Each structure stands twice: as structure tokens, then as C-alpha cells.
């Protein structure tokens, strides 16, 4: 059942890079772990408590993840509280250490296999991308499978933490059957008091969850959502945080230590019927027009576009919009309006990109996720140009990494243009690695035009 993707020149070069950094080629190819034939019985042998001091875990008798799962149709992941196979694109927003935090999770095409308990399990891979204050912070490739009883299992992840635009470390990477057993991410029918480990490779990653409630009603992007679950999650350092899961959405909210990551929009759960509102088209065209006007110093055109955009947003927001995205769009549009009035070119360009990001989030309700990701790819080529003009090498390096990861989402939809776009992306990476920012900006402009075509 595993499906491998064709490796292009771009794939091969990045595989080599990641391999040199210690992550191997796990991010790009079918990922197979070593067979674990020691758990042939009907149960999974308990592992020690994975906290630093070895204390704080629930007794084994309370755990619901010690029965060995069987996987007959493992890529049909339909558990209401973790429906990965039905979630094509999810946006979460919040704050970490007082800075804006944003994540995008995307179901990648195809399937992989993981060998665990003497069985080759087909898994789906979800790409998790986290941005802190607008910069790439982390990427994870998470492997999930649904057992025959309806529980969902987490069979490993590849983790890439970024600093100054480059991969700094890969701590937290693990694979079921290699570093430890698989981990239950969601019981089939969770009940209050259930305990299970969502990550269970002591010394690498460890999380143990206790279910506190299964009947909550929470505010969703388009109204109340019933049947949500609240859980308390124990970490390896002994701290706890609350996590909330909601039907049709999966992970809905995480809060702890003053930080927050909360769902803003999930597709297709929040898809809207009918055509996209004309006002979203006005906002999209306007933000792009202001970006170009700012580059050229054409302030009269920029001011005209701003007036149209504010009028369109006022009308659009009078109807119901996903609150977190609406709040972000209002803030960025206000900032863009002010920077146009002040005629600050660099600020105008960055603010216009920020507005475009929120507009694309709202368009996700009406457009196919892959189509929106193509538009996001184009937007990040513009971010490269802005950061290159500012002489920000770290920023450009991170922007190119974002393009490389988004490319993985959209590869199947590129058709005959795939090789050309991959080649141009390789050229952009080479210019960036050579610290040649003018060349990087030029390659980004050409790549942006090509993806538009």
C-alpha cells in the first residue's frame, strides 16, 4: 500500500542536505522502520515512565494503549476526534513567548509504510509547519494510521527545527519499531479517565495524556462545536498542559505556560458552498497591487487600492468570518493602510504580504487547498524579494526553505511544469547558499512568474 514519490533533481539535492544534517532521507521517501518482532502477543509491553525523574505517570492499569492494534485499512483515518484522512489543510494561530505563532498542517499525497510488531503498516503523512513572528520555526512530518478498532496511532515523526533560516537540529525524530513502540494519538471512543501515551520513546520524546472531559462545546470557526474532548498532557520535564480535540477538526487548542495554539480554519470541515465573495477577490488583487505600487513608489495607486480594500473588508466582515483569521486580517490591513500613508516602501511591501496571507486563508473556504498552496508558494517568492532587498540573508534562507516544503504539497498539481519549477527552485537555493542576494531576488521573481504560469 505504500506509495513512493518520484525523486527529481531537487529531491535528490535536498535529501543530501538533510542527510548531512543527520535527518537522512526520511523526509522525502517512503520511511520503513526495522521489524519489531518482540511484541507478537496481544498486548504491548509497558515502557518506563518517560519523565526526567521517572515519576508522574499513571499506573499501567489505567492505560488504554497497551492492547496491540491491528491495521487492515490503516489509511482510512476517520476517528471524529482525529480525522486526518479527511483534513486536507488546517491553519492554527496563537502566540508563543509573546510573539505571533502560526501553523499549517497539510495531508501529503500518497502513503508510506512503517514496520512495527512484525507488520508493515501503511501510514498517512501530515506536514506540520510552524512560523514564529513570521519566520519558519519548525517542520515535522507525522505518520498516522488507524487501527481496526477505530483508535488512531502515531508511528513516528521527522522533526526539523530552524534557526536563522537553516535546520539547526532534528531532536525529537523517532520511528515506531526503531526508537520505541507506536503511540496512540486518540482512542476509538475516549472516556473520562482514559490514559494513553501520544509519544513514547523515553529519552527522545514522551507525552502521556489523561482524558478529563468528552462532552464540551467549544466556539469553532463557524459556530459552536459539540462533543469536544479536553485532555491533560504530561511532558517529559514533568509539566502539564491542556489540549482540546473537537469532532471534525482533531487537535483544536493547546495552551500551557502562557502560550497558545488554536484552530483558525480546517478544510474541508469549514468549506463554504457557493462561489467566493467578490470582496475576497478585491482584497487579493488590492494587496498585490499595493505591493507592486510600493516597489515603484506609486503612492497614488497604492492609496486608491487601500481605499477599495478597506471598503471590501468592511462589507465582508459584516458577515461571519473565522474569528482568528478576521482579527489578523483587520490588524494587518490597518498596518498596511498606515504604511501607505507614511510612504514607507519596505514596510508597505511586508504589510501587503501579511494581508495577502490572511486573504488566502479566507479563500481556503472556497478554493481547493492545493490551489491555495500554489498561491502561497507565489507569495513566498515575493517574501524572498522583500528580504533580499533588505539584505536579510537569514530571512531569505528561511523563505527558500518554506518554498521547498510547500513544493512537497503542490508537486502532484504541477503537471508538466514540475521539472522546470524544481530546477528554478534549485537555482534559487544555490544563489542563497552563495549569499548572493541580488541573484536570489532575481531567481525568486522568475520562479514566481513561472508558478503563476
N, C-alpha and C positions, 0 to 999 in steps of 0.2 A: 504493500500500500504506500510505501514511501515514494516520493517524487523528488528527484534531484533536478536542480536548475542548471541550464547550460552555462558554462563558465566563459565569459568574454575576456578580452584583454584587461578590461577594468577590474573584473572579478579577480583575476589572477594576481594583478598588482596589489590589490588591497589584501588579498589572502596572505601574500608575502609579508606585507607591512604588519598585519595583525599577528602573524606567526612570530615575527621578530620581537613583538611586544609581549609574547607569552600567551596569547589567546588562541593560537593555532588557527585553523580554518573553520572552527566551529560555527562562526557567524554566517558562513556563506554556503555551506554544503550540507548534505544530509548528515546528521550527527548520530553516530552509533556509539553506545557505551559497551563496556565489557560485560559479558553474561555474568549474572549473579545467580549461581545455581545452589546457593546455600539455603534459600528460603523456599524450598519445594513444598512445604506444608501449607495448611490452610490459613496460617497466621503469619504475621510479620514480627520477628523478634524485636522487643523493645530496645531502643538505644538509650544511653545515659542522658540525663538532663544536660542540655547544651548551654546552660548559663555559665558565666565565668566561674562562679563559686559552686556550680553543680547543684544549686538549690532553687526552689521556687516553682518547679514543675509539678503538675498534677500527678497523682499516682496512676500507674498503668490501667487500673480498673475503671477509671473514668474516660479513658480514651476510646474513640470510635474509629481510629485509623489503623488498628492492628490486625484487622482481617485482610488477608491477601486478596487484592482485587483481580478480577478477570476482565479482559478487554476484547470484546467481539466487534464492536462498532465504535472504536475509541475516538474517532474524529468527529462524531456527531455529538458535540458538546452542547447540550440543551438544558442543563440544570438551570432553572429560573434565576437562581442567585449567582450564577457564573456562566452565562450563555455565550461562551467565547466564539463558537462556530457561527453564531448569528450576529455578532458585533463586528462590523467592518471597520469602524472608525470611532474613536472616543476621545473627547477633549476634557481634561480636568484642569482646574485653576485653583490657585491659592497663594500662599506665601510661605517662605522659609527664611528664617533669620531676618525677618522684616523686608525681604525682597520678593518681588513678584515671581511666582512659580507657575509653570505651565507644563503639562504633559500631553503627549499624543500617543495613543496606543492604536496599533493597526494590525489587523489579521493579515499575515503574509500569505501569498499564494502557495498552493501545494501543501505537501505534508513531509514529515521526516520520520525516522524511526529511532527508538531508543530500546536497547536490550536490557531488560531488567527481570529478575526472577526466572531466567530461562526462557523468556518470551520476548519476541520483537514487537514492541508496541508502536503503532502509528500515532504520531502526535501532530497537533497544530502548533504553529509558532506565531506568537504575538510579539510585535516590535514595540517596545516602550522607549519613548524619547522624552527626556526631561530637560527643561530650559529654566535656568535661574537668572533673573534680571535680563532676559532676552538672549542669553548665551547658552550654548549646549553644555549640559552638566553631566548627563548620563544617558547611555543607551543600554538596554537589556533585551535579549532575545529569549523569551519564556516559552517553555514546552509544556503543553497541556494535553490530557487525554481523559475521556470519560469512561468510567468503569461500567460494567453491565448493570450494577445496582443503582446507577444514576449519580454516584459520587464523582467529583472531578479531582484529578490528580495532577500534581506539579512534578514534572520529571526532569527538571534542570533548567539552568539559565546560563547564558553568556553575558557577562557584565563588563562594560567599558566605561570607566569614569574619566571625564575630560577635565583638564586644567589648561588654561591658556590656549584652548582650541585643539589640543592634542590629547591622545589617550595617555593618561598618567598611570593608571593601574587597573587591574582586572580582578581585584579581590571580590569574592562573592560568587565567582563562577563555579558551578558544580553540575554534575550529571548523575542521575539515578543509575545505580549499578557500578559506579566508579568511585564517587566520594561517599556514597551512602545510599539509603533506600529512597524510593519515591516518597513524596509528601502529599497528603490530602489537602487540597485547597478549599474544598467545600463538600460537606456531607450530602448524601442524597436528599435527606429530609432532616435538616438540623433541628435539634431540640435544646431547650434551655439546659445548661449544664454539660453539654457535649464538649469534649476536649479533643483537639487534633493538632498535629504539627504541620504548618504550611511550608516550613523549610526545616530539614532535619539532617544536616551534615555538620555535627558539632565540630567546632574549630574553624569552620568556614562560614556557614550561615546557620542560624537557628531562630525559629519563631514558633511559639505554641499559642494556640487560640482557645479561649473558653467562650462558649455562646452564652450571652446574657439575656437576650430577648429575640423573639422571632415574629413579633406582631406589631412592629412600629409603622407609623405613617410619616413619610418624610416629604418635603417640598421638592418636586422634580422640575426639570426644565419647562414642562408644560402643565404643571399642576401636581396635586398630591399623588404620591405613590404608596400603596399599601403593601403590607407583608414584608417590610424590610427587617433585616437582622442586624443586631448590634453584638459585637464581639470584643473581648478584651484580649489584646495580643501581647504576650510576654517575649521580650527580646533577650539576646544573649548577654547583654550587660545588666539584666535584671529589671530594666524599666518596662513599663507597660504603656500602651496607647489604645484608644478605642478605634475600631474600624466598623464601618457600616456598609452593608450589602443590600441591594434593592433588586426586586424582580425586573427582569428585562435589561438590567444595567450591569450587574456584577458589583465590583468594588465601587462604592458610591462616595465615601468620605473617610478620610484618615486624619486624625487630629492627635497631637501629643507634643508637649514641650513648647507650646505656643505656635507651632507650625500647623499648616492646614493644606490639604489636597482634597478638593471636592469636585464632583462631576459637574460639568457645564453642559455637555451635549453628547449623546450616543446615537450612532446610526447602525441599523435602521429604526431603532426604537423610537426616536424622536423625528422621524421623517414626516413631512407635511405633504398633503395631497395638493394637486394643482400646480400651476406654473409659479415660477419665482417672482416675487413682487418687483415691479419696475423700480422701486426705490433702492433695492439692493444693487441693481444694475447702475443706477445713478451714483451710488456710493463707490462702487468698484471702479467705474470709469473716472469718477472725480478724483479719487485718491491717486490713481495712476497719472492723471493729467497734472495734478499738483506736484507730484514727484518730478515729472519732466520740466514743468514750469520753474520749479525751484532750481533745477540744474542749470537752466538757461537764464535765470534771473528775470523771467517774465511775470512780474508780480501782478499785473492787471488780470491776466488769465488765471493765475492762481487764486486771486481774490474772488473772481467770478465763480470758479469751481467750488470754492469753500462755501459760498452763499447757497448754491444749489445742493451741496451735500448736507448742510445743516437743515435745510428745508425738508429734504428727503428723510433724514433721520428722525426729525420731529414727527413726521407723519407715520413713519414705520414704527416708532417706539410707542405711539398711541395704542397700537395693538399689542398683544402679548408677545414678548421676545424672551428667550432664555436669559434669566436674570444676570448670571455671571458674565456672559458674553456682552450683554447690553451695557452693563456697568463699565466694562473695559472699553467698549466702543465709544461710549459717551466721554470717557476720560481722554482717550487718545484723540478724538475729534476736537475736543476743547483745546488740547495741546497743539494740534495742527493749526487750528484757527489762530491761536496766539502767535505761533512761529511765522505764519504767513504775514500777519500784521507787522511783526518785527523784522521781516525780510531777512531771516537768518537761513541761508541756503542749506547748510548741513543739517540744521535742526528740522527744517521743512522736509527734507528727504527722509530722515529717520522717522519722523512723526507720520508721514504718509505711508511708509511701510507698516508701521504699527496699526494704522487704521485698516489697511488692506488685510492684515492678518485676521482681524476681528470680522471684517466683512466676509471673508472666505469661510470663517467658522459658521456664520449665519447662513451662508449659501449652502452649506453642507446639508441643511434640512431639505433642500430641493434638488441638489445635483448628486450624481454618483460620486462616492468617496474617491475613486481613482481620478476622476476628472478634477476634483478639488485639489488632490495631491499634485497633479500636474501644474495647477495654478500656484500652489505653494512652492513647488520647485522653481518656477519662474520668479516668484517673489524673492527667494533666497539668492538668485543670481543678482538681483538688484541690491540686496544687502551686501554682497561681495563688493559691488561697485562703490557703495557708500563707505564701507570700512576701508577699502583700498585708497579712496580719495582722502580719508582722514589719516592715512599712514598707520593704520592699526593692523599690524601683522597677525597678532593673536586672534583678533576678530575675524580676519579673512580666513585664517587656518580653520577656525571653528565653523565658519559659514560653509566652507568646502566640505567639511565632514558631514554637515547637515544635508547637503546636496547628495552626497554619496549614499547616505542612509535612505533618504526619500526615494532615490533612484530604485532601491530594492522594492519599494512599494509599487512603483508605477511600471516596472520593467515589462510585465505582460501586455500593458496597454500601449507600449511604444511602437509595436509593429516593426516595419522595415527601418524606422528611424533609430532603432535601439543601438546598433553598432556605431552609428555616427555620433549619437549623443554620448555614448560611453567613451568614445575616442576623445571628444571635446572635453569631457569631464576629466579624463586622464591628463590632458594638456593643461587644464586649469590647476589640477593638483601639482603638476610638475612646476608650473610658474610660481605657485605659492611656496612650495618646498625650496625653490631657488631664491625666495624672498624678493621676487620681482613683482612688486605690487602693481605697477602700470600694466605689465603683461597680464597679470591675474585679472585686472579690471577689464581688459580687452577681451580675454577669453570668456569671462563671465557674460559680457554683453553679447558676444556671438552665441554662447550657449543659450542665453535667454531667448534670443531671436529664433534659434533653432527649435527649442521646445515649444514655442508659440506656433511654429510652422507645423 
